[in-house]
Amino acid sequence: MVRLTASLLQSQPVYTNALRQPELSLRSLGIRQLENLGVLEDIYTCIDLTDNLLSSLDGLPDRSYFSRCESLALSHNRLTSLPPLAHSLPHLRLLNVRSNALAGTAWIESLVPLRRLHTLMIADNPGAADIEDLHLWLIWRIPQLQVIDLHRITQAQRIQAHGAFGTPLPKYTSFVPGHTDISGCSEVARRWFDGVRSAVEVVRVVVEEERGVDRDEIRRQIMAATTIDEIRQLEAKLASSDGKRMTF
């Protein structure tokens, strides 16, 4: 096991990867905890922590330290959850969390604010058992995604996700009409958001008039849900006032 001391980090050479990007390689060092990363210069486009013993990402510094980082490799660790990575890696485009211990879907919520996230690798996690439904949930929650597990997302999958979960509503996303930058989203996602802009006021009125529905409590249950079926049931409950699912 290696501890990430300031001297160890400062002695690490700067590699240039195949894309000619500066990369910090901390692979296969037996690292159990992130610490002292604040001593590093903000020069790395890629950070590789593959094949360590990390069970959490506590210790990631704020965005001022890794504002240039676009790629984070965390495969073959022991991660059971993910923190809000947008706080530390606001420009992240590629995330590899294959072969960890990520179960359920709660960890996905920490990825939603990553507006530039383009590629995600999640195979060989407990939560990836029902991989097709999980992929659809990811496409719905993170519409700017273009690649999952080395497969490019197709328009057919986006339509399927839309049919399964409905149009993403502002209630469940970080999208704020008129304020959120969606320039990095796919064409399909932009069309969805354009539709949401025109429907926001109608949705707000309808939801406010729902009877007998504790929306905040149901939203907390959605965040804590561990299966796709449970999420679908809760989403349908929230979207209905008289047993009929609302459509927009």
Secondary structure as a PSIPRED ss2 file (coil, helix, strand):
# PSIPRED VFORMAT (PSIPRED V4.0)

   1 M C   1.000  0.000  0.000
   2 V C   1.000  0.000  0.000
   3 R C   1.000  0.000  0.000
   4 L C   1.000  0.000  0.000
   5 T C   1.000  0.000  0.000
   6 A H   0.000  1.000  0.000
   7 S H   0.000  1.000  0.000
   8 L H   0.000  1.000  0.000
   9 L H   0.000  1.000  0.000
  10 Q H   0.000  1.000  0.000
  11 S H   0.000  1.000  0.000
  12 Q C   1.000  0.000  0.000
  13 P C   1.000  0.000  0.000
  14 V C   1.000  0.000  0.000
  15 Y E   0.000  0.000  1.000
  16 T E   0.000  0.000  1.000
  17 N C   1.000  0.000  0.000
  18 A C   1.000  0.000  0.000
  19 L C   1.000  0.000  0.000
  20 R C   1.000  0.000  0.000
  21 Q C   1.000  0.000  0.000
  22 P E   0.000  0.000  1.000
  23 E E   0.000  0.000  1.000
  24 L E   0.000  0.000  1.000
  25 S E   0.000  0.000  1.000
  26 L C   1.000  0.000  0.000
  27 R C   1.000  0.000  0.000
  28 S C   1.000  0.000  0.000
  29 L C   1.000  0.000  0.000
  30 G C   1.000  0.000  0.000
  31 I C   1.000  0.000  0.000
  32 R C   1.000  0.000  0.000
  33 Q C   1.000  0.000  0.000
  34 L C   1.000  0.000  0.000
  35 E C   1.000  0.000  0.000
  36 N C   1.000  0.000  0.000
  37 L H   0.000  1.000  0.000
  38 G H   0.000  1.000  0.000
  39 V H   0.000  1.000  0.000
  40 L C   1.000  0.000  0.000
  41 E C   1.000  0.000  0.000
  42 D C   1.000  0.000  0.000
  43 I C   1.000  0.000  0.000
  44 Y C   1.000  0.000  0.000
  45 T C   1.000  0.000  0.000
  46 C E   0.000  0.000  1.000
  47 I E   0.000  0.000  1.000
  48 D E   0.000  0.000  1.000
  49 L C   1.000  0.000  0.000
  50 T C   1.000  0.000  0.000
  51 D C   1.000  0.000  0.000
  52 N C   1.000  0.000  0.000
  53 L C   1.000  0.000  0.000
  54 L C   1.000  0.000  0.000
  55 S C   1.000  0.000  0.000
  56 S C   1.000  0.000  0.000
  57 L C   1.000  0.000  0.000
  58 D C   1.000  0.000  0.000
  59 G C   1.000  0.000  0.000
  60 L C   1.000  0.000  0.000
  61 P C   1.000  0.000  0.000
  62 D C   1.000  0.000  0.000
  63 R C   1.000  0.000  0.000
  64 S C   1.000  0.000  0.000
  65 Y C   1.000  0.000  0.000
  66 F C   1.000  0.000  0.000
  67 S C   1.000  0.000  0.000
  68 R C   1.000  0.000  0.000
  69 C C   1.000  0.000  0.000
  70 E C   1.000  0.000  0.000
  71 S E   0.000  0.000  1.000
  72 L E   0.000  0.000  1.000
  73 A E   0.000  0.000  1.000
  74 L C   1.000  0.000  0.000
  75 S C   1.000  0.000  0.000
  76 H C   1.000  0.000  0.000
  77 N C   1.000  0.000  0.000
  78 R C   1.000  0.000  0.000
  79 L C   1.000  0.000  0.000
  80 T C   1.000  0.000  0.000
  81 S C   1.000  0.000  0.000
  82 L C   1.000  0.000  0.000
  83 P C   1.000  0.000  0.000
  84 P C   1.000  0.000  0.000
  85 L H   0.000  1.000  0.000
  86 A H   0.000  1.000  0.000
  87 H H   0.000  1.000  0.000
  88 S C   1.000  0.000  0.000
  89 L C   1.000  0.000  0.000
  90 P C   1.000  0.000  0.000
  91 H C   1.000  0.000  0.000
  92 L C   1.000  0.000  0.000
  93 R C   1.000  0.000  0.000
  94 L E   0.000  0.000  1.000
  95 L E   0.000  0.000  1.000
  96 N E   0.000  0.000  1.000
  97 V C   1.000  0.000  0.000
  98 R C   1.000  0.000  0.000
  99 S C   1.000  0.000  0.000
 100 N C   1.000  0.000  0.000
 101 A C   1.000  0.000  0.000
 102 L C   1.000  0.000  0.000
 103 A C   1.000  0.000  0.000
 104 G C   1.000  0.000  0.000
 105 T C   1.000  0.000  0.000
 106 A H   0.000  1.000  0.000
 107 W H   0.000  1.000  0.000
 108 I H   0.000  1.000  0.000
 109 E H   0.000  1.000  0.000
 110 S H   0.000  1.000  0.000
 111 L H   0.000  1.000  0.000
 112 V C   1.000  0.000  0.000
 113 P C   1.000  0.000  0.000
 114 L C   1.000  0.000  0.000
 115 R C   1.000  0.000  0.000
 116 R C   1.000  0.000  0.000
 117 L C   1.000  0.000  0.000
 118 H C   1.000  0.000  0.000
 119 T E   0.000  0.000  1.000
 120 L E   0.000  0.000  1.000
 121 M E   0.000  0.000  1.000
 122 I C   1.000  0.000  0.000
 123 A C   1.000  0.000  0.000
 124 D C   1.000  0.000  0.000
 125 N C   1.000  0.000  0.000
 126 P H   0.000  1.000  0.000
 127 G H   0.000  1.000  0.000
 128 A H   0.000  1.000  0.000
 129 A C   1.000  0.000  0.000
 130 D C   1.000  0.000  0.000
 131 I H   0.000  1.000  0.000
 132 E H   0.000  1.000  0.000
 133 D H   0.000  1.000  0.000
 134 L H   0.000  1.000  0.000
 135 H H   0.000  1.000  0.000
 136 L H   0.000  1.000  0.000
 137 W H   0.000  1.000  0.000
 138 L H   0.000  1.000  0.000
 139 I H   0.000  1.000  0.000
 140 W H   0.000  1.000  0.000
 141 R H   0.000  1.000  0.000
 142 I C   1.000  0.000  0.000
 143 P C   1.000  0.000  0.000
 144 Q C   1.000  0.000  0.000
 145 L C   1.000  0.000  0.000
 146 Q C   1.000  0.000  0.000
 147 V E   0.000  0.000  1.000
 148 I E   0.000  0.000  1.000
 149 D C   1.000  0.000  0.000
 150 L C   1.000  0.000  0.000
 151 H E   0.000  0.000  1.000
 152 R E   0.000  0.000  1.000
 153 I C   1.000  0.000  0.000
 154 T C   1.000  0.000  0.000
 155 Q H   0.000  1.000  0.000
 156 A H   0.000  1.000  0.000
 157 Q H   0.000  1.000  0.000
 158 R H   0.000  1.000  0.000
 159 I H   0.000  1.000  0.000
 160 Q H   0.000  1.000  0.000
 161 A H   0.000  1.000  0.000
 162 H H   0.000  1.000  0.000
 163 G H   0.000  1.000  0.000
 164 A H   0.000  1.000  0.000
 165 F H   0.000  1.000  0.000
 166 G C   1.000  0.000  0.000
 167 T C   1.000  0.000  0.000
 168 P C   1.000  0.000  0.000
 169 L C   1.000  0.000  0.000
 170 P H   0.000  1.000  0.000
 171 K H   0.000  1.000  0.000
 172 Y H   0.000  1.000  0.000
 173 T C   1.000  0.000  0.000
 174 S C   1.000  0.000  0.000
 175 F C   1.000  0.000  0.000
 176 V C   1.000  0.000  0.000
 177 P C   1.000  0.000  0.000
 178 G C   1.000  0.000  0.000
 179 H C   1.000  0.000  0.000
 180 T C   1.000  0.000  0.000
 181 D C   1.000  0.000  0.000
 182 I C   1.000  0.000  0.000
 183 S C   1.000  0.000  0.000
 184 G C   1.000  0.000  0.000
 185 C C   1.000  0.000  0.000
 186 S C   1.000  0.000  0.000
 187 E H   0.000  1.000  0.000
 188 V H   0.000  1.000  0.000
 189 A H   0.000  1.000  0.000
 190 R H   0.000  1.000  0.000
 191 R H   0.000  1.000  0.000
 192 W H   0.000  1.000  0.000
 193 F H   0.000  1.000  0.000
 194 D H   0.000  1.000  0.000
 195 G H   0.000  1.000  0.000
 196 V H   0.000  1.000  0.000
 197 R H   0.000  1.000  0.000
 198 S H   0.000  1.000  0.000
 199 A H   0.000  1.000  0.000
 200 V H   0.000  1.000  0.000
 201 E H   0.000  1.000  0.000
 202 V H   0.000  1.000  0.000
 203 V H   0.000  1.000  0.000
 204 R H   0.000  1.000  0.000
 205 V H   0.000  1.000  0.000
 206 V H   0.000  1.000  0.000
 207 V H   0.000  1.000  0.000
 208 E H   0.000  1.000  0.000
 209 E C   1.000  0.000  0.000
 210 E C   1.000  0.000  0.000
 211 R C   1.000  0.000  0.000
 212 G C   1.000  0.000  0.000
 213 V C   1.000  0.000  0.000
 214 D C   1.000  0.000  0.000
 215 R H   0.000  1.000  0.000
 216 D H   0.000  1.000  0.000
 217 E H   0.000  1.000  0.000
 218 I H   0.000  1.000  0.000
 219 R H   0.000  1.000  0.000
 220 R H   0.000  1.000  0.000
 221 Q H   0.000  1.000  0.000
 222 I H   0.000  1.000  0.000
 223 M H   0.000  1.000  0.000
 224 A H   0.000  1.000  0.000
 225 A C   1.000  0.000  0.000
 226 T C   1.000  0.000  0.000
 227 T C   1.000  0.000  0.000
 228 I H   0.000  1.000  0.000
 229 D H   0.000  1.000  0.000
 230 E H   0.000  1.000  0.000
 231 I H   0.000  1.000  0.000
 232 R H   0.000  1.000  0.000
 233 Q H   0.000  1.000  0.000
 234 L H   0.000  1.000  0.000
 235 E H   0.000  1.000  0.000
 236 A H   0.000  1.000  0.000
 237 K H   0.000  1.000  0.000
 238 L H   0.000  1.000  0.000
 239 A C   1.000  0.000  0.000
 240 S E   0.000  0.000  1.000
 241 S C   1.000  0.000  0.000
 242 D C   1.000  0.000  0.000
 243 G C   1.000  0.000  0.000
 244 K C   1.000  0.000  0.000
 245 R E   0.000  0.000  1.000
 246 M C   1.000  0.000  0.000
 247 T C   1.000  0.000  0.000
 248 F C   1.000  0.000  0.000
